[in-house]
């Protein structure tokens, strides 16, 4: 019996089977029960040359029961030939490929050869088109010509087509660049024209000449310089911008006038110039509020509300009698003395208002937009009739200082209940409002904001009047918690 060699199946005496294979070339389509041994392994080297009956391994009691031949070597030869042929085609070595073609099927060789020729033609085309002039492509082309698998005419035709395509691409690219530059210049010219148009419209709207602005844009539309559909948007943008500019420059009255004139002159769908004004004013007032450290009062129906300071900065219970001991802010002390210090005369109280409270209110609120709008100062209505009503006097002095109208007859209170003692607030009819003159806004002046009961009742009463536009609130001090601490 022949000795065991590569490709043989060796059956051990216990029935286990092995096959010796070359490294990197496993046996295909073989049972998984058969163990494949690479020929570089120690066991494979020991088994090569063994015969039936020999000991399977030098330290084993098992023997070789059977040795059977397979077509493994034939398969490996074909696989190696295919790999070698693929390498030849990968390097465009057509002469080597021709020498190897007898080792594989003719149809397989022809397919591989045709695919390689097509790849080479593509490489030639891409090389000329890109302008790389690769040496590898040149060598491959020479090999193909020498092997007569491609002709000089074919190569020249490919070169011609690639050059022509590249020239056309470059021509189109240059043309597109030229068009893009023309479009850029046209856009730049158009944008400059629009800026000039916008500049003139801005000047006209800033001077409240809304109708002139519209006529100017309409004339441009007839000349084709601006789309008719853009007239209102350009005009709206200009008006909104000037409203914001006036507010930012603290020219509130001009901003309000522009909103009024614009609203009467044109109608822009889904746009309200007074909303633009309110937005600009809110931004302006919020800036003043932060800068002056004013306390925010936020109640429904209130356009803007603030207090100048806290009423008390700290409070604690006296251990001896259980009463509250308060540490007041500067303005809080003024308000407390006016309300509760019985040793003060009315003149003393007026002096505190005039010398301490009004200067603070003026300095902290003088730049708020409410003072530059059409508005009336009115005091929070009193609960108890006194010889001196401090809130009324404060509101009157502040109105005179700000050169704003004063009217203490707009709001009335019909309840003797004090706001600080109410749990659920006032009834709807506890406050009333009356004002029948031209539409205006109201600046409500108060000494102390506690739970907000009185303010909410005043807002409710004022909102019933169609002559009141916006409601503003200025309180001197704000309680740290709802209600006064007695």
Buried (B, 14 or more C-beta within 10 A) or exposed (E): EEEBBBBBBBBBBEEBBBBBBBEEBEBEEBEEEBEBBBBEEEBBEBBBEBEBEBBBBEEEEEBBBBBEEBEBBEBBEBBEBBEBBBEBBEBBBBEBBBEBBEBBEEEEBEEBBEEBBEBBBEBBBEBBBEEEEEEEBEEBBEBBBEBEBBEEEBBEEBBEBBBEEBEEEEEEEEEEEEEEEEEEEEEEEEEEEBEEBBEBBBEBBBEBBBEBBBEBBEEBBEEEEBEEEBBBEBBBBBBBBBBBBBBEEEBBBBBBBBBBBBBEBBEBEEBEBBEBBBBBBBEBBEEBBEEBEBBEBEBEEBBBBBBBBBBBEEBEEEEEEEEEEBEBBEBBBBBBBBBEEEEBEEEEBBEBBBEBBBEBBBEBBEBBBBBBBBBBBBBBBBEEEEEBBBBBBBBBBBBEBBEBBBBBEBBBBEBEBBBBEBEEBBEEEBBBBEBEEEEBBBBBBBBBBBBBBBBBBBBBBBEEBEBBBBBBBBBBBBBBEEBBBE
